[in-house]
Amino acid sequence: MRFSLTSQTSVDGVTEQSFTLGEIPGVLFTPEGAAGHRPLILMGHGGGQHKQAPGVLAGARLFASKGDFAVAAIDAPCHGDRPKNEQFIRFVGDMRTRMAAGEDPGELVAAMHDLLSEQAVADWRAVLTAVRELDHVGDGPVGYWGVSMGCGLGVPLLAAEPRIRAAVLGLLGVRGLAGSAARVTVPVRFLLQWDDTRVPRQQALELFDALGSAEKTLHANPGDHGEIPAFEIEDALRFFVRHLG
């Protein structure tokens, strides 16, 4: 697949370069004027979001400006600027109908992630290889950030990709992920919202328990799904600095 940088802007000391790798659209964030190798963080987005969702932008700009990291974000399959195939459109419509009827959302969300995960893992691995060939990124250590759907697609990625050395995950339950989670061995920081109305607390605790990492930390805060306190992003920066340098 051909890697192309398509546009560039700078915001508050962070350079944002849009790119495509084949049919995969993404954004690379680096400190303004970056030269030479640096650690890289891959940032996955939530369901229905995209590579420049507010949470992704906030985290990426912080990690680049204060941590001197490179950060790559891409649109997951059938999200953002990527086309939605008919199978996905039908699946989402059916999922919403079944959730409205009272079916277990954990099972339905797990099925959606399963539908996307094989392509998402292949996409991330290809992007990781391509981005590390850039002179201002290089082959330094790699981390991953992904909560909600970013966690659902990130756990299989971590299980398959040995180049990733640390991860921030969370806001998701164990359904469909137990096998992949057991193969995750890197240090993990797991974020849980105690009053999450989308992800039952027990299912999230079971996912944390299923992770095979010898070093893993659970961070639980009051609030609903997506209401992660801003200080957790700052703490995630320190986590990545500690493990990626």
Secondary structure, DSSP 8 states (H G I E B T S, - for coil): --EEEEEEEEETTEEEEEEEETTEEEEEEEETT--S---EEEE---TT--TT-HHHHHHHHHHHHHH--EEEEE--TTSTTS---HHHHHHHHHHHHHHHTT--HHHHHHHHHHHHHHHHHHHHHHHHHHHTTSTTT-S--EEEE--THHHHHHHHHHHH-TTEEEEEEES--STTTHHHHHT--S-EEEEEETT-SSS-HHHHHHHHHH---SSEEEEEESSSTT---HHHHHHHHHHHHHHH-
